[in-house]
Amino acid sequence: MMRLGAGSVLRIGEDRVESPRFAQLRQLDDRIWAELVGDRWLSPEARAGAEGARILTAAGWQPPDADHADNWWVEWPWPLPSTRYRELAAMIVQGLRDAFGIADPAALSYVAWDESDGNRPLDLPALGVARQN
């Protein structure tokens, strides 16, 4: 996301159709907005639960609320220094791995697009995660 402009959206998550656990980042003109799916949208076995919520809060995520589609979220002014991007990456890893229990990164894939350019797909091979089909 550090090299992408306003309008870029990145979603990293499970390929499964029903109740996928995911992180999504949205680059806006003046801020970056990141979210992790909230338990409301997940099947019971996929939820973070109370222990996951503790992990997410400790990692720096804001609790789900109606203004953020009942997802865990964080918003920071943009542009961000590279240290802040690394912090955000660590928060996403902690969320998906530690709170939601996705132990193997091979279980994840990504989709990315540029909303400011007709939802043009973005190729991000440096992520080290497979692109979603």
C-alpha positions as CSV (number, residue, x, y, z in Angstrom):
1,M,0.0,0.0,0.0
2,M,2.9,2.3,0.6
3,R,3.5,2.8,-3.1
4,L,-0.2,2.9,-4.1
5,G,-2.2,6.0,-4.6
6,A,-5.6,7.2,-3.4
7,G,-8.4,4.8,-4.5
8,S,-6.4,1.6,-4.0
9,V,-8.1,-1.2,-2.1
10,L,-6.4,-4.4,-0.9
11,R,-8.3,-7.4,0.6
12,I,-6.3,-10.3,2.1
13,G,-8.3,-13.3,3.3
14,E,-9.5,-16.8,3.0
15,D,-10.8,-18.1,-0.3
16,R,-13.8,-19.8,1.2
17,V,-17.1,-18.4,0.0
18,E,-19.1,-18.4,3.3
19,S,-17.9,-16.3,6.2
20,P,-14.3,-15.6,5.0
21,R,-11.9,-14.0,7.6
22,F,-10.2,-11.1,6.0
23,A,-8.3,-7.8,6.3
24,Q,-9.0,-4.9,4.0
25,L,-7.1,-1.7,3.5
26,R,-8.4,1.3,1.7
27,Q,-6.2,4.2,0.6
28,L,-8.1,7.5,0.7
29,D,-6.9,11.0,-0.3
30,D,-6.0,11.9,3.3
31,R,-5.9,8.7,5.3
32,I,-5.5,5.0,5.2
33,W,-8.4,2.9,6.6
34,A,-7.8,-0.7,7.6
35,E,-10.3,-3.3,8.9
36,L,-10.6,-6.9,10.0
37,V,-13.9,-8.6,9.7
38,G,-16.0,-8.5,12.8
39,D,-17.5,-11.6,14.4
40,R,-21.0,-10.4,13.3
41,W,-20.2,-11.5,9.8
42,L,-18.6,-14.8,10.6
43,S,-20.0,-18.3,11.3
44,P,-19.5,-19.3,15.0
45,E,-16.5,-21.5,14.3
46,A,-14.7,-18.7,12.5
47,R,-15.2,-16.0,15.1
48,A,-12.4,-14.4,17.1
49,G,-14.5,-14.6,20.3
50,A,-13.5,-13.0,23.6
51,E,-9.9,-14.1,23.5
52,G,-9.5,-12.9,19.9
53,A,-11.1,-9.6,20.8
54,R,-8.5,-9.2,23.6
55,I,-5.7,-9.9,21.1
56,L,-7.1,-7.4,18.6
57,T,-7.5,-4.7,21.2
58,A,-3.9,-5.2,22.4
59,A,-2.6,-5.0,18.9
60,G,-4.2,-1.6,18.4
61,W,-7.4,-2.4,16.6
62,Q,-10.5,-0.3,17.4
63,P,-13.6,-2.4,18.3
64,P,-16.3,-2.9,15.8
65,D,-19.0,-0.3,15.6
66,A,-21.8,0.7,13.2
67,D,-19.8,3.5,11.6
68,H,-17.2,0.8,10.4
69,A,-19.7,-1.9,9.3
70,D,-19.3,-3.8,12.6
71,N,-15.6,-4.6,11.7
72,W,-12.5,-4.0,13.7
73,W,-10.8,-0.9,12.3
74,V,-8.0,1.6,12.4
75,E,-7.6,4.9,10.5
76,W,-4.4,6.9,10.2
77,P,-3.6,10.2,8.4
78,W,-1.9,9.7,5.1
79,P,0.9,9.7,4.0
80,L,2.3,7.3,6.5
81,P,6.0,6.8,7.4
82,S,7.3,3.3,6.5
83,T,7.4,2.4,10.2
84,R,3.7,2.9,10.4
85,Y,3.1,0.6,7.4
86,R,5.2,-2.1,9.1
87,E,3.1,-1.6,12.3
88,L,-0.1,-2.0,10.2
89,A,1.3,-5.2,8.6
90,A,2.1,-6.6,12.1
91,M,-1.4,-5.7,13.3
92,I,-2.9,-7.6,10.3
93,V,-0.7,-10.6,10.9
94,Q,-1.7,-10.7,14.6
95,G,-5.3,-10.3,13.7
96,L,-5.5,-13.1,11.1
97,R,-3.0,-15.5,12.8
98,D,-3.5,-14.9,16.5
99,A,-7.0,-13.7,16.9
100,F,-8.7,-15.6,14.0
101,G,-6.4,-18.7,14.1
102,I,-5.2,-18.7,10.4
103,A,-1.9,-20.4,11.1
104,D,-0.8,-20.9,7.5
105,P,-0.3,-17.9,5.1
106,A,-0.9,-20.3,2.2
107,A,-4.6,-20.3,3.3
108,L,-4.8,-16.6,2.3
109,S,-5.0,-14.9,-1.0
110,Y,-5.5,-11.3,-2.1
111,V,-7.5,-9.2,-4.4
112,A,-6.6,-5.5,-5.1
113,W,-8.1,-2.8,-7.3
114,D,-8.0,0.9,-7.9
115,E,-11.4,2.5,-7.4
116,S,-10.2,5.8,-8.9
117,D,-9.4,4.0,-12.2
118,G,-12.6,2.1,-12.9
119,N,-11.8,-0.7,-10.4
120,R,-8.7,-1.6,-12.4
121,P,-7.1,-4.8,-10.9
122,L,-3.8,-4.3,-9.1
123,D,-1.0,-6.9,-9.2
124,L,1.0,-7.0,-5.9
125,P,3.4,-9.9,-6.1
126,A,5.6,-8.4,-3.3
127,L,2.9,-9.4,-0.8
128,G,4.1,-13.0,-1.0
129,V,0.4,-14.2,-1.0
130,A,-1.4,-15.7,-4.0
131,R,-3.7,-13.6,-6.0
132,Q,-7.4,-14.6,-5.6
133,N,-8.9,-16.2,-8.7
